[in-house]
Amino acid sequence: MNPMRPTSDIDDVPPTNTGCPLPAVDPALEGKPLGATPWSAPEQPPQRHGVLTQAEPADKAALAQQICDVMRIMYQHEFVVANDGNVSCRLPNGNLLITASGALKGYMTPDQVIECDPQGNALDGRRVTTEVKMHVAAYQERPDIRAVVHGHPIYAIAFSLAGISLAGCAIPEIIVTMGSIPTAPYATPSTDGLPDSLRKFLSKGDAVIMERHGVVCVGSDLIDAYKKMEMVEHTAKITHAARTLGGNVTPLPPTEVKTLLETRKELGIYTKNNLCDGCGAREVCAAPLFPD
């Protein structure tokens, strides 16, 4: 014992383990099941991070949930914040299901979806979104559609604030599917001027940017309309990246655009395409298909 080191009781405790640690696997049990039967993981349903509800055209409960699903995804993608944006769908009897006024769109529940008549009047007296006139105008112009989605995607609005149009024929996939993405002139939100400014664009196409305000997309159902909203914002992001890298985006020449449009039938695409009869964006198009 070191005479300089004070003694204590700990010196009398023998070491607990001086050999190798025990193996993690017991050789007597190796490869055998624990318990009466072999264990297996329970089956898990597929996880879907997006729209959860499938809905038939007359299933109001499912459609109300689907409206909430779409609004939640728009919130997650920063297409809306707080109580911005609104979504509606048309029922087989002509009535509309639409978001209530003031609802926080990222956290909506089906009780915040209101049924109204074709003119936008709530059937139960509650307040629908203040922009219901815009939805009514879209359904009046387009008897073929069943859904309207309105949001405020950041890049698309930024282009309208900068006075830069996205109507140029630059991205083949957009040309084939929707045609072009025009910008409607500014009109005061929630007034009659806003739906009036949209009518001529929605009569020919499925997506339009509203100057200084947002984007409206229409479709055969809620998912179809929402998909087009994603396509508009994706186009805005690509265009922004291209302009950041090298200046102006050069549109495809009219002959190439016409060739792309001819592939629609081969691909089985028969949706509305505003390039088929003029997109209303000639004043900003470097190579218009339909010159005056």
N, C-alpha and C positions, 0 to 999 in steps of 0.2 A: 504493500500500500504506500502511496506517495505521502510522506509525512506532511507535506505542505498542503495537501488537499483535505478539506473538512469531510468527515464521515457523515453519512446519512443512511436512512433505511433503504434508499433506492439501490445502494450497493449490494444489498442482500437479495435482490430480486433476480432470479435467473433469466436469461434471455428466453423469449417466448418461442422463437423459431430460428433454429440455426441451420436448417437444411433448405432444400428447394421448395418452392411453393407447390401446393397440390394442383394436379391437372384440372382443367375446366371440365373435361369430359370424363365421366365414370366409365371405365372399360367394360363393366358388367352391363351397362345400359346402352352402350354405343350402338346406334343404328336401330334401336327398338323404340316403339311408340310409348309415350308416357300416358298412362291411363288405359281404360278398357278399349278404346278405339283410336285410330290415328287422328290427329288434329288436322283440320284444314281451315284456311281463312274463309270467313263468310263472304258471300257474293256481295259486291258493291254495285249499286246502280251507276250508270254513266254520269259523270260530272259535266254539266254544261254551264259554262260561264257566259251567259247571254240570255237570249229569249228562252224562257222556260215553257211557255204556254203555246200549244197549238189550238187554233180556234176555227170553228165552222162559221160561215157568214151570219147565221141566225142565233148563235150561242152567245148571248149578251154577257153572261158571267165570265166566260173564257175570254171574250174580246176585251172586257174591262181589265182583266188581269194582264192581257197582252199589251194594252195601252200603258199600264204601269211598268211592264218589262221594258218596253221601248224607251220610255222616259228615263228609266234607271240607266240603261245603256248609254243614252245620249248624255246623261249627267257624267257617267264614268269617262266618256270620251271628250268631255269638256265642250260638247255642243250646246249645252245649257248650263246655267248656274241658278241657284236660288229658285225663284218662281218663274224664270224665263221659259219661253217656248210653249208649245201646245201641240196636241196630237188628237186626231179624230178618225173615226171610221164610219162608214155608211151601212146601215142595216137593210135587209131586203125590202122593208116597207118604206124606205126613204128617210126614216129618222136617222139621227146621228148620235153616236156616243162620243163625248168630248171631255177634255180635262176641265176641272172646275177652276174658277178664278182664284188666284192666290196660292195654289197648292205648291209645296216644295217638290219639284219634279223628280229629284233623285230619290225621294222617299215616299212616293205616292202609294196609296192603297186603293183598292177597287171602289170603295165608297166615295172617293173623290172623282169618280167618273160619272158624268151626268148624261141622261138621255134627253135629247131635244128634238123638235120637229125639223123638217127640211129647211125652215127659215132661220133656225138657230135659237128658237125660244124653248127654254127648259120646260119639261113636262111637269116637274115637281116644284117649280118656283125658285130653285136655287140659281146662283149666278154662275154661268159658264164663263170660259175665258173671254176676256175683252176683245180678243181677235177672232171671235167666231165668224164675223162677216167675211174674213179672208177664206175660211173653210167653206162657207156657204157658196161663195163665188167660185171656188175651185170645183165643187160638185156640180154647180150649174153649168159651167163651161165644159165639164168632162163627165158625161153620163156613164162612161166606161170605168171610172175609178171607184175604189172602195175605201181609200185611206188618204189622209193628208198629214204630213209631218212638217212641223216648223221648228227650227232651232237657230242658234246664234253661233255657228262654228267660227273659231277665231280667225283662221287664215282667209276664209272666203269673205268675211266681213272686212278684214284688213285690206283686201284688194279693192273692195268697193270704196272704202275710205280714201284710198290712194288714187282713185279714179282709173284703175287698171282693170280692163275687162278680161274675163276668162272665156269669152265666146270664140276665141280663135280655135281653128281646127288643128290641134297639135298632137293630141294623144289618141292613137288609133282605137283603143278600147272604148273611150268616151264617144268617139265618132260613131262607132258601130252600135253601141247600146243606146245612148241618149241623144247623140248629135253634137250639140254645143251647149254651153252653160251661159245664157245671156244674163244681163243685169237690168232689172227694171228700174226706172227713174225713181228718185226719192218721193215718198208720200208719207204723211204723218201717220204713225202707227195708231191702230184702233179707230181710225176714221174711215169713212166711205172711200176716201181717196186711195187707200192702200189696196183694197181688193180691185178697184177699177184699174190701177196701174199694173195688176198682175194678169188680168184676163187674157190679153192677146198672147202673152207668153205661155200661159198654161193651156191655152187652146191648142197649141202646137207641140208643146214639150212637157216633160215630166219634172223639170227642175229649173228654178230661177232664183237668182240672188236678188235681194231687195237692197237697194243702195242704202248704206248706213244702218241697216237693220238686221237682216238675217237671211235665211234660205228657206224656201218652201219646196217640198218634193211631194209628188203624188204617185200612187201606185195601185196595183190590183188588190193589195192587202197591206196591212201595217208593216210587215217585214219587207215587202217590196219597196214601199215608200222610204222606210228607214235606210235600206241598202243604198238608195240613190243619194241620201244625205251623206253617207260615208264616201261615196264616189266623188261628190262635189268637193268635200274638204280634202280628200286625197289629191285631187287634181290641183287644188289651190296650193297644197304643200309642195307638190312636184314643181309647179310653176315657180313658186317662190325660190326653191332651191336652184332651179335653172337660171333664173334672173340674177340670183346672188353670185353664181359661178361665171356667167358670161354675158349678161345684158338681156336684150329682148329675146323672146322665144319666137322662132321662125315657124309659121304655120305650114302645113302640108299644102301643096298646090291643089287646085280644084280637081284635076284628073285623078290624083291619088285619093282624094276624099270620095269621089264618085265610085272608085274601085272598091273602097272599104264598104260603102253603103250597099254595093251589089253583093257583098258576102253575107249580108243579114239573112237573106232567104236561105242560103246554103247552111247557115248556122241555126236555122229555125228560130230566128229572132223576129218577132212581129209586133213588138211594143212600139209605142209612139216615139217617133224620132223627128226632132224639129228641123233637121236638114232636108227631110224629104219634101217639105213644102215651104222652106224659108224659115230661118230661126229668129228673125226680127232683130238681128245684130249686125246688119250690113254696115252701119255707120262706124263700127269698130273692127270690122273684119278686113284683113289685108288682102284676102283673096276670096271674095264672096262667091258662093255657088250660084246665087240668084241675083246678079247685078240688075239694077233698075234700068 
